[in-house]
Amino acid sequence: VQLQAFGGGLVQAGGSQRLSCVASGNIFRVNNMGWYRQAPGKQRELVAVITREGITNYADSVKGRFTISRDNAKNTVYLQMNSLEPEDTAVYYCNAQIVTSVRVSRWGQGTEVTVSS
């Protein structure tokens, strides 16, 4: 079971970007999915999380600007990022709680988002 993230890159302040992350492998069900980020010199922090039922939770710093969504049929989670700020510059990681024959937590490989001022 693995997660693969897509998207990221360089964007100007005020711009938008969309990340996606796909879970693949021998999956029975994907429960919570989320996005985290780690800026240089800082600890990894939660950006947003979404339950299988679509209940969401956001970090205060991204509320109103970022939207997390998912497609359960595709085992995919998305992060739509609008009104990006230089402070959003970080490596973004997806995470998923996956049920196979056991419950496992998996991380994607990380995708870098750089917001220029």
C-alpha positions in Angstrom: 0.0 0.0 0.0 1.4 3.4 -0.9 0.5 7.0 -1.4 1.6 9.1 -4.3 1.3 12.9 -4.4 1.0 15.1 -7.4 1.1 18.8 -7.9 3.2 21.4 -6.3 5.8 23.7 -7.8 6.4 27.5 -7.9 3.5 29.9 -7.8 3.2 33.6 -7.1 1.6 35.1 -4.0 -2.1 35.3 -4.5 -2.1 32.4 -6.9 -3.7 29.0 -6.6 -2.5 25.4 -6.8 -4.0 22.0 -6.5 -2.4 18.9 -4.9 -3.7 15.4 -5.2 -2.7 12.2 -3.6 -3.7 8.6 -4.6 -3.6 5.6 -2.4 -2.9 2.3 -4.2 -2.4 -1.3 -3.4 -4.4 -4.0 -1.6 -6.9 -1.6 0.0 -10.1 -2.6 1.7 -11.0 0.9 2.8 -9.4 4.3 3.3 -10.5 6.2 6.4 -9.1 9.6 7.3 -7.0 11.4 4.7 -5.1 14.5 5.3 -2.4 17.0 4.2 0.5 18.1 6.4 3.3 20.5 5.6 6.8 21.1 6.8 8.5 24.4 6.2 12.3 24.8 6.4 13.5 24.7 10.0 10.0 24.0 11.3 8.1 20.9 12.4 5.6 19.2 10.3 2.1 20.6 10.9 -1.4 19.6 10.0 -3.0 21.5 7.2 -6.3 19.8 6.7 -7.9 16.4 7.3 -11.1 14.8 5.9 -13.0 11.8 7.1 -14.4 9.2 4.8 -17.8 10.8 5.3 -16.5 14.2 4.3 -16.1 15.9 7.6 -13.2 18.4 7.4 -10.9 20.2 9.8 -8.4 22.9 8.9 -5.5 24.6 10.5 -6.4 28.2 11.4 -3.7 29.5 9.1 -5.4 28.1 6.0 -9.1 28.4 6.8 -11.0 30.2 4.1 -8.2 29.7 1.6 -7.6 25.9 1.3 -10.2 23.3 0.6 -9.7 19.6 1.2 -11.8 17.1 -0.7 -11.7 13.4 -1.6 -13.0 10.9 -4.1 -13.6 7.6 -2.2 -14.0 5.6 -5.4 -10.6 6.7 -6.5 -8.9 6.6 -3.1 -7.8 10.1 -3.8 -7.6 13.2 -1.7 -7.2 16.8 -3.0 -6.0 20.1 -1.6 -7.1 23.2 -3.4 -5.0 26.1 -2.3 -6.1 29.6 -3.1 -4.8 33.0 -2.1 -1.4 31.5 -1.5 1.1 33.4 0.7 4.9 33.1 1.0 4.2 31.6 4.4 2.6 28.6 2.7 6.0 27.6 1.2 6.7 24.1 2.5 6.9 20.5 1.5 3.4 19.1 1.6 2.8 15.5 2.6 -0.4 13.5 2.3 -1.4 10.9 4.9 -4.0 8.2 4.9 -5.3 5.8 7.4 -5.8 2.6 5.4 -7.5 -0.7 6.2 -6.0 -3.7 4.5 -5.9 -6.9 6.5 -4.8 -4.5 9.3 -5.0 -0.8 9.9 -2.0 1.1 8.6 -0.9 4.7 8.3 0.9 5.8 5.1 2.6 8.9 4.0 3.1 10.2 0.5 6.6 11.2 -0.7 6.1 14.9 -0.2 5.7 17.6 -2.9 7.2 21.0 -2.6 5.2 24.2 -2.9 7.0 27.5 -3.2 5.2 30.8 -3.1 7.1 33.8 -4.3 6.3 37.3 -3.1 
